[in-house]
Amino acid sequence: MTQEALALMLAEAARAAPHECCGILLGAGNHVRTARPAANIDPSPHSRFEIDPQALVDAHRAARAGGPQVLGYYHSHPGGPPRPSATDAAMAGGDGRIWAIIGHNGDVMFWRDGESGFAELSYQRVQG
């Protein structure tokens, strides 16, 4: 995870509070190079998130054209810890994507959305 992407996610979480922010994690392999903010279009943004579908379409289209790959998603829990909620588990597709969750205290945890649920991932911050 680049320091720049992590800083952007934290800034977006602070900006969106008390609502949940959300966005897309882009990069290659397991290296998240960029976090791209997206509109949270859920009708209850204080407790749920839904990434604007057009942002997802655009990110996948750019990846097919040679841009960074869609590795996963991020969102914030402005009133709770950076762990998947029951709602997150219900929304998850079990597709192996990375989920980054920003907790109310600014902690960030990363998770792999697998067929049997979320598994915690370790990460390190790197330059660019």
C-alpha positions in Angstrom: 0.0 0.0 0.0 1.5 3.3 -1.0 1.6 6.0 1.7 -0.2 8.3 -0.8 -3.1 6.0 -1.2 -3.4 5.5 2.5 -3.3 9.2 3.2 -6.0 9.8 0.6 -8.3 7.2 2.2 -7.8 8.7 5.6 -8.5 12.2 4.3 -11.7 11.0 2.5 -12.9 9.2 5.7 -12.4 12.5 7.7 -14.1 14.5 5.0 -17.1 12.2 4.8 -17.8 11.8 8.5 -20.3 11.2 9.9 -21.1 9.4 6.7 -19.2 6.4 5.2 -16.8 7.2 2.4 -16.0 4.7 -0.2 -13.7 4.1 -3.2 -11.7 1.7 -5.3 -8.3 0.2 -4.7 -6.1 0.1 -7.9 -2.7 -1.4 -8.6 -1.1 -4.6 -9.7 -0.8 -8.0 -8.0 -1.2 -7.3 -4.3 0.3 -3.8 -4.4 -2.2 -1.1 -4.0 -0.8 2.0 -5.7 -3.9 4.2 -5.8 -7.1 4.8 -4.0 -9.8 6.4 -6.1 -12.6 8.0 -4.2 -16.2 7.3 -5.4 -19.6 8.7 -4.5 -21.4 6.8 -1.8 -24.8 6.4 -3.4 -26.4 4.4 -0.6 -29.6 6.1 0.7 -28.3 5.5 4.3 -24.7 6.8 4.0 -24.3 7.2 7.8 -24.3 3.4 8.2 -23.8 1.8 4.7 -22.0 2.3 1.5 -22.5 1.6 -2.1 -19.9 2.6 -4.6 -21.2 4.6 -7.6 -21.6 1.9 -10.3 -20.3 4.3 -13.0 -17.0 4.7 -11.0 -16.6 0.9 -11.1 -17.4 0.6 -14.8 -14.9 3.4 -15.5 -12.2 1.7 -13.4 -12.7 -1.7 -15.1 -12.7 -0.1 -18.5 -9.4 1.8 -17.7 -7.9 -1.5 -16.5 -8.8 -3.3 -19.7 -7.2 -0.4 -21.6 -3.9 -1.0 -19.8 -4.4 1.0 -16.6 -4.1 -0.2 -13.1 -6.2 -3.2 -12.1 -9.1 -3.1 -9.7 -7.8 -4.9 -6.6 -10.6 -4.1 -4.3 -12.5 -1.4 -2.4 -12.3 0.8 0.7 -14.9 2.3 3.0 -15.0 3.9 6.4 -16.8 3.0 9.6 -17.1 6.5 11.2 -18.7 5.0 14.3 -16.9 1.8 14.7 -13.8 -0.4 14.3 -12.1 -1.2 11.0 -13.6 -4.7 10.9 -16.2 -6.1 8.5 -19.7 -5.5 9.8 -22.6 -7.9 9.3 -23.7 -5.6 6.5 -20.3 -5.8 4.9 -20.4 -9.6 5.1 -23.8 -9.7 3.5 -22.7 -7.4 0.6 -19.4 -9.3 0.0 -19.1 -11.3 -3.2 -16.5 -13.8 -2.1 -14.5 -12.8 -5.1 -11.0 -12.5 -3.5 -11.0 -8.7 -3.7 -9.2 -6.6 -1.1 -11.3 -4.5 1.3 -9.7 -1.7 3.3 -11.8 -0.4 6.2 -11.0 2.8 8.0 -12.2 2.8 11.6 -13.5 5.7 13.6 -10.1 6.2 15.2 -8.2 6.4 11.9 -7.0 2.8 12.1 -7.0 0.9 8.8 -7.3 -2.8 8.4 -7.2 -4.8 5.2 -9.3 -7.9 4.4 -9.5 -10.5 1.6 -13.1 -11.2 0.6 -12.9 -15.0 0.1 -15.5 -17.7 -0.4 -15.6 -18.5 3.3 -15.7 -14.8 4.5 -13.2 -12.1 5.2 -9.6 -12.9 6.2 -7.4 -10.3 7.7 -4.4 -9.2 5.6 -1.2 -7.6 6.8 0.2 -4.7 4.9 3.1 -2.3 4.8 3.3 1.3 3.6 5.7 2.0 0.8 6.6 5.1 -1.2 4.9 5.6 -4.6 
